[in-house]
Each structure stands twice: as C-alpha cells, then as structure tokens.
Amino acid sequence: MRKLFALHTEPHVADIGGTELHFQPEVMGDEFMDAYAELRDAQKAKGVDMDNLAEADPKDVRRTVRALRLFLARQMLEDSADLFLRLDVVKDGETLETFRDLDQAEEYAAQHEGSRVVDGFRLPTRVIVELLEWVVELFGGGSRPTTSSAASSTPSRQAGRRGTGVSPSRASTRTRGR
C-alpha cells in the first residue's frame, strides 16, 4: 500500500484591506510549536487575560498584542514580516524613526518629547486574532496546538435559549379510527 502526502509549495496569502501578507507554504511542526510556546509564555508573563482586556494594564496588553504579531511574523515570508512588525515613532504626524523592536522604539520615543510608538501596519486587534486563528488552522493541523494556553479563547455560547415549541411531528393531525 502506498500513501501520498502533498506539501504546499505556494505561499498562503492573507488579504487585509488590499494589503497582502504572504505566509510560508509549510512550517515545520517543531518550529511552529516553539513559536507558539513563546507566544504562550509572553502572554502568561504579562498576566493578560485576552477574554477580559478591560482589567488589564494597557502597556501589558500592548506587549501581548506585540507577542501575537511576533508569532504571526515567524510564519510569514520576510517582506511581509517586515511590514507586519514595523514600528514607527511619530510626532505631530511625522515619522521620526522606524524600528522592529518595541523596546528600542519605546526608548527612542522617550528621548523625543511628544512622540509615540505606533504600528507601521495598523490593524484592529480582532483582525490580529482572526489571523492567529487562521494560522493555527493552517500550520497547527486545524486546531490549537496541544499545549495548554491561557490565551485560548473560551468556547462560544449557544445563541438564545432552547426552543419550547411543538415539534412538527407532534403538531401533525392525528388520524381517527386506528
């Protein structure tokens, strides 16, 4: 008996508002798990509950989202990773300097009064989370890796309540005389 296994050779593409991010055709399991473990550790270190961001320190949330970006970038081709990880230090609408490392960007911004660090490729957090789910599906075999993660989302609740209506079989007309 012979079983053939296909390997992807073309990059996966995420089209976000017309900007394409190219992901590696295949990611080896150990590399994926290492990157996922680093993401999990970064999230745990900050103690951020992604399901309850209202109580988290904004600085810790920013670092957790940065860890998500780093994880996703490790699965991307280099040009896409560069775009996705770019941090701009801006002041009065002008970019003063561009970085890839958050600590370096924050240090530079601290030296330039009135400046702040912004993502070069700004995205709503929900899009980053959707990208995470898609990447885990692509490279993690369709489900989250088997390591436990406090960042794992909780199962969705069933919408509404169970119906109490009569089922069609009960509502059918009875026949007499049987």
C-alpha positions in Angstrom: 0.0 0.0 0.0 1.2 3.5 -0.8 0.1 6.8 0.6 1.0 10.1 -1.0 1.2 13.3 1.0 1.1 16.7 -0.6 3.3 19.6 0.5 2.3 23.2 -0.1 4.7 25.0 -2.4 2.9 28.3 -2.9 2.7 30.9 0.0 -0.6 31.3 1.8 -2.0 34.8 1.4 -4.0 36.9 3.8 -5.6 39.8 2.0 -6.3 42.6 4.6 -8.0 45.5 3.0 -6.0 45.1 -0.2 -2.6 44.6 1.6 -1.4 41.0 1.1 0.6 39.2 3.8 2.4 36.2 2.5 2.9 33.2 4.8 5.3 30.3 4.3 3.9 27.4 2.3 4.7 25.0 5.1 6.0 25.4 8.6 7.7 22.5 10.3 5.9 21.3 13.4 8.7 21.9 15.9 9.2 25.5 14.6 5.5 26.2 14.9 5.3 24.7 18.4 8.4 26.7 19.5 6.9 29.9 18.3 3.5 29.1 19.9 5.2 28.3 23.2 7.0 31.7 23.1 3.6 33.3 22.5 2.0 31.5 25.4 4.9 32.3 27.7 4.8 36.0 26.7 1.1 36.2 27.4 1.5 34.4 30.8 4.4 36.6 31.8 2.2 39.7 31.5 -0.8 38.0 33.1 -3.1 39.4 30.4 -6.5 37.6 30.0 -7.4 38.1 26.4 -11.0 37.5 27.2 -11.0 40.3 29.8 -8.9 43.1 28.5 -10.9 45.8 30.4 -9.0 44.9 33.6 -5.5 44.7 32.1 -2.8 47.3 32.1 -2.8 48.9 28.6 1.0 48.6 28.5 0.8 44.8 29.2 -2.0 44.5 26.5 0.3 46.2 24.0 3.1 43.8 24.8 0.8 40.9 24.5 -0.5 42.0 21.1 3.1 42.6 20.1 3.8 38.9 21.1 0.9 37.9 18.8 2.5 39.9 16.0 5.9 38.3 16.6 4.3 34.8 16.5 2.5 35.6 13.2 5.6 37.1 11.7 7.6 34.0 12.3 5.2 32.2 10.0 5.4 34.9 7.2 7.8 35.4 4.4 10.4 38.1 5.2 8.9 41.1 3.3 5.5 40.5 4.9 7.1 40.0 8.3 9.0 43.3 7.9 5.8 45.2 7.1 3.8 43.4 9.9 6.5 44.1 12.6 7.4 47.7 11.6 7.0 50.2 14.4 7.1 54.0 13.7 8.0 56.6 16.3 5.8 59.6 15.3 5.5 63.2 16.4 3.0 65.7 15.0 2.1 63.2 12.2 5.7 62.8 11.1 7.6 59.6 11.3 10.9 60.3 13.2 12.3 56.7 13.1 11.3 53.2 12.2 12.0 50.1 14.3 11.2 46.4 14.5 12.0 46.0 18.3 9.4 47.5 20.7 11.9 48.2 23.5 14.1 50.2 21.1 11.2 52.1 19.7 9.9 53.0 23.2 13.4 54.1 24.3 13.7 56.3 21.2 10.3 57.8 21.8 11.1 58.6 25.4 14.1 60.7 24.2 11.8 62.7 21.9 9.1 64.5 23.9 5.6 64.4 22.5 6.4 61.3 20.3 4.7 57.9 20.5 5.2 54.4 19.1 2.6 53.2 16.5 2.5 50.0 14.4 3.5 50.8 10.9 0.8 48.4 9.6 -2.1 49.3 11.9 -4.8 46.7 12.4 -7.7 46.2 14.8 -7.0 43.6 17.4 -9.8 41.5 16.1 -8.0 41.1 12.8 -4.9 40.1 14.5 -6.8 37.5 16.5 -8.5 36.3 13.2 -5.1 36.0 11.6 -3.9 33.9 14.6 -6.8 31.5 14.3 -6.2 31.2 10.6 -2.5 30.5 11.0 -3.2 27.9 13.7 -5.6 26.2 11.4 -3.1 26.3 8.5 0.0 25.1 10.4 -1.3 23.5 13.5 -3.4 20.8 11.9 -6.8 22.6 12.1 -6.8 23.1 15.9 -4.7 24.8 18.5 -1.5 23.1 19.5 -1.8 20.6 22.3 0.0 22.8 24.8 -2.4 24.5 27.2 -2.8 28.2 26.8 -4.4 30.8 28.9 -4.7 32.8 25.7 -7.0 30.2 24.2 -10.5 31.5 23.7 -13.4 30.1 25.6 -16.0 28.1 23.6 -18.7 30.1 22.1 -22.0 30.1 23.9 -25.1 28.8 22.1 -27.2 31.8 21.0 -30.6 32.2 22.5 -32.5 29.6 24.6 -33.6 26.1 23.7 -36.9 26.3 21.9 -40.1 25.2 23.7 -42.3 25.0 20.6 -44.0 21.8 19.5 -42.1 19.7 17.0 -43.6 19.3 13.6 -44.2 15.6 14.2 -46.2 16.4 17.4 -48.2 19.0 15.6 -49.3 16.7 12.8 -53.0 15.9 12.6 -54.0 12.6 14.2 -55.9 10.1 12.2 -59.0 8.6 13.9 -60.1 5.1 13.8 -56.8 3.4 14.1 
